[in-house]
Amino acid sequence: MDLLLATASSTPAPAGGGGFDLIGTILWPLKWVVELVLVAWHALFTAIGLPAADGITWVLSIVGLVIIVRAALIPLFVRQIKSQRKMMEIAPELRKVQEKYKGKKDQLSREAMSRETMALYKKHGTNPVASCLPLLVQMPIFFALFSVLNDVTRHAQAGIGGVGLLNAELTQEFYDAKLFGVASLHETLIDAFNTGNTTAIVILLVLVVLMIVSQFFTQLQIISKNLSPEAKTGQAYQMQKIMLYVLPFAFVFSGVFFPLGVVIYWFVSNLWTMGQQFLVIREMPTPGSEAAKAREERLARKGKAIDASGKVVPMEKYLAEQKRLYEEAERAKAATPKRQQPVGKQRAKKQAQKQPGSTPGDNGTSSA
């Protein structure tokens, strides 16, 4: 608590001598955590012999921050995968609701469609927002990091520290640190152009290109390998294809205005996402997708298969289960009463003549 009070008192007042900084107040706790993680990793790397004021030490600290943040988001990522699976399962029911109210634009119909859709989400324990949770949680952390790095120049020039453990001395070290001795971590592409720092321009441009390529490849993996045939016929698939080519423009914009340290964070985070997505597509693919077929083929070569509960089992156990399920289905089919088809008068007369006890020529009654 004393540390919190001390660091709070070191936070500079907003420019202009007063006023309430809403964004700064909201981001303050996250900035404190970001500084804590950065300083902790920095202390670890300096303890093993890396120079405290060297750019690579602070770059590795940023990489450590990515590891901590993304590892903490793994439970949310698992929840995201489960939510996506459930959304795919209820897709046919959602389409039925949409077809039911197709062309109806009155207020009552829209409200009824919304109620039925929300009822489906509640019944299956999912909603579209759950699929975006990791991104929604990570974005405030990303903005907090941007704010920390963006304040480094102002704080270093004022001789003060950040909101937490990034004190005045460490802030000055961060400000003086240069990647490969040429590119400051607080420097943006615009700054590099203004100062004529050609090497920094090249580094930033290369990182932006790598960010775009990694993001493109990650999305391409999902679209090409991890979507079922049904998912490739919906409107959402068309939107994904459009975003595959539109999203890189956002990275071009970010590469121009974001400091080098933030660009490094984003690129390393993209690498984590790409690797994580590769493992998910390989080991937990969407049922019916190309990736799922490839996994079944790999398991078959090893003498294994996936049972009805989704577990990997020996092929013998899988075949025995399939035989049992087939026999149960046949018994259920045999036990189901057959529907009596309507019979015409002439056909009913012929069937009655064929019954035991009846003689040819009679009309279903015994002879005298």
N, C-alpha and C positions, 0 to 999 in steps of 0.2 A: 504493500500500500504506500509506504514511504517513497519507493521508487516511482510509482505511478504519479504521486503528487509532485515529485521533483522534476520528472520529465514533462509533466503538464505545464509547470511553471516556466520551462525552457522553450515552450512553443511560442513562436513570434506572433505578435498581434497582427491582424489583417492590415493591409495597406490602407492608408487614409486615416489611421489613428482610431478606428472604431468600426462598428458594424458587426453583423453576425455572419460568420462564414458557415453556411449550412452544409455545403459539400465537404468542407474540411472537418466539420464536427462529425459527420456520418462516417467519413473515412478514417478518423483518428484512431479508433481501436485496431483497424486492419493495418494501418501504417505502422503502429506500434509493434504488431506481430511481425510484419515484413522486416522491419529493422532488427527485431530480435533474432529472426532466422538468419538474416544476412550477417549480422555481427557474430553469431555463434559459429557459422561456417567459416567466416574470416578468421576467427580465433583458432579454429581447428587447423586450417591450412597454414597459418603462420606458425603454429606449434610444431608442425612437421617440417618447417624449414623454408616455406615460401616467403618471399619478401612482402612485408605488410602493405607497402604502397605500390606494389606492382599490379598492372592491369589484369594479368592472368589470375591472380589471387581473388580479385573481386569478381571476375567472370565465373570462376569456379564456385564462388559463393552464390551467384545468381543461379547457376546450374543446380546447386544444392537446394535452393529455394523451390525450384521447379519440382525436384524429387519429393520434397516434403509436401508441397501442395497437391501434386497429382496422386501421391500415395494416400493422402487423407481423403481424396475423392473416389477411391476405388469402391467403397460400399455404395456410393451414389451411382457409380458407373454400372455396377451389377444390377442395381434397382432399375436403371435406365434400360438395360438389356431386357430384363423381365417385362418391363412396361411395353417395350417395342414388340415383344413376342405376343403379349396379350392384345395389343392394338391390331396385330395381324390376324389374331384368332377371331376378333369380333368384327373385322372388316366386312365380311358378308352380311352380318346383321345391320351394320351401319349403312351399307348400300341399300338394304331393304327399306330402312327408315327414310333415306333420301329419295328413293323411288316413290315411296308412299306419298310424299309431299312435293313431288316434282311438279313444277309449274304453278304451285300455290304460293302466292306472294302476299296474302293477307296476313294481318298481325296475329290472328288466332292460330293459323297454320304454322307460322314461324315459331310461335311460343310452344305449340304442341310438339313440333319437331325437336326443338331445343330440350324440352322435358324428356322426351323419349331417348334422345342421344345421351343426356346426362344420366338417365336411369341405366343405360347400358354400361357406361363407364363405372357407375357405382356397383353394379352387379358383378362385374369382372375385376373390380379393384384396380382400375387404371385410369389414366387421363393423358391427353397429349402433353401437358406441362411436365409430367414425370420424365418424358424423353429428353427434356432440355435441362434437367436439374444440374448436371455437372457444369454445363456452360454458364447457367445462371449464377451458380455459386462461385465459379472461377472469375467471372468478369469483375466483381468488386475487388477481388484480390489483385487482379491485373491493374485496375485503375489506381489502387493504393500504391503498387510498385511504381507506376508511372508518376504518381504524385511525389513519391520519395525521391526518385531520380530527377524529376523536374525541379525539385526544391534544392538539390545539391548545390547548384551554382549560386543561388541567392543566399543560402545558408553559409557556404564557404566564404563568400565575399563579405558577409556580415560577421563572420567569426563565431557562429553559433552552430548548435547541433540540430538534429531532427526532433521528433516527438518522443523518441524512446532511447534505446541504447546506442544509436548512431550519434555519439557525442561530437563536439566541435572538432576534436583531433581526428576521429575516424572520418568525419565528413570532409575534412581537408585532404586526407589520404585518398578518399574516393574521388574527390575532385581532381587531384593531381594524377591519379592512376590512368595509364594509357595502354590500350591493347596493342601489343607489338611495338610499344613505344611511340605510337603515332596517332592513335584514335582514342579520344576521351570517351568514357562511358556515358557521360551526360550530353555528348554531342549528337545533334541531329544531322540529317542529310543537308538541310538548308544551311545549318551552321558550317558544315564542311565546304559547301559551295561558296559561302560568303568569305571564308578564310583561305580558300584555294587549297585546302588539304586534300590533294588528289588520292592519297593512300586511304584516307578515311572514307572518301566517296566510293572507292572501289570496294572496300570492306562492307560498307552499308548496302551497296547495290547487290553484291554477291549474296549477302544474308537475306535480302528481300526476295531475290530470285529463288533461293533455297526454301524460303517460307512458302512461296507460291507453289513450287513443285511438290513439297511435302503435303500441303493441304490438298492439292489437286489429286495426288496419288491416293491419299487416304479416302477421299470421296469416291474416286474411281473404283477402289477396291469394293466399296459397299454396293455401288450401282451394278458393277459387272459380275460380282461373284456372290453377293449375300442377299439378293432379293429373290423371292419366289416368283414363279410365272404370273400368279395373280397380282402381285404387287407391281409388276411391270406394266399393268394395263390401266392403272389408276391415274388420277390427275396428280397425286403427290409425286409419282415417279417422274412425270414431265417437269414438275417444279424442281426436283432434285437434279435433273439433267441440265436445267437452265442455271441453277446455282453453281453447278460444277464449273461453269465457264465465267459466271458473273462474279463469284466470290473473290477470285484473285485480284480484281480491281481494288477491293477493300485493303488488301495487303500492300498494294502499290501506294495507296493513300497513307497507310500507317507507316510505311518505310520512309516517307518524306518528313513526317512531323514527329515521330517518336524517337526518343534518345536511343543510342546504341545499346545501352543496357537492357531497355525494354524489348528491342528487336531481338536481342540474344535470348531473352526469356521466352518470347513468343516462338522463336524457331525451335528451341530445345523442347518446349511444350508440344509443338507440332510433331517432333520426332517421337516423343512419348506416346502421343495419340496414335501415330502411324503404327508403332510397334504393338501397342495395346489392341488396336483394331485388327492387326494381322493375326494375333493370338486368338481373338474372339472368333474371327471368321474361320480360322483353322480348326479350333476345338469346340466352339459353340455356334455353328452356323445356323442360319435361318432354315427351318424345315422346308424342303422342296427346292432350295436354291442350288446353284452350281457348286457352291462350296460344300453343301451337305452331301451331294452325290460324290464329290471328291473324297470327303471324309469316310463315307461308307466303303468306297473302293479301297482306301488305305487300310481300314479295319479288316476288310475281307481278305486282303493279302496277308494279314497277320492272324487269320483264323478267328476273327472276332466280329461282332455285330452289335447293333443298338436295339435293346429290347423295348417293350411297350412303355416302360416307365422312363425311358431315355438313358438308361445306364448301359455301359459297355460290358458285354458278357461274351463268354466263349461261343463259337458258332454252334456247337452241339446244343447248348442251353437255349440259344435263340431259335433253332429249328424245332426243338421240343415245344417251346412256347407257341410258335406259329402253328404247329400241329394241334396243340391243345385248343387254341383260339378258333381254329377252323372247325374242329369237332364240336365245340360249344355252339358255334354259329349254325352248324348243320342240325344239331339237336333242337335248338331254338326255332329253326325254320320248320322242322318236322312237327314240332308241338303247336305251332300256330295254326288255328282252324282255317281251313280253306274256304274262301268266299264262294257261296253257291251262285252259280251263273243262272240267269233266267232261261227257262226252257219253254219252247213253243209246244202247242197242243199235239201236233203230229209226232214230235220227238218224244214227248212224255208218254204217248201211247205206245211207241216202239219200245221204250225202256221198260214199261210195265209188262209188255209181252215177254220180255227176256228174263223177268224175275222168276225164281223157282216157284213151282206150283201153278204157273199159268200155262195154258196150252195155246198152240197156234190157232189163230182165228178168233180167239176171244178178245174182249175189250178190257181186260184187266180183272174180269169177274170169273169166278169158278163156274164150270158147266153143271147142268142139272144132272 
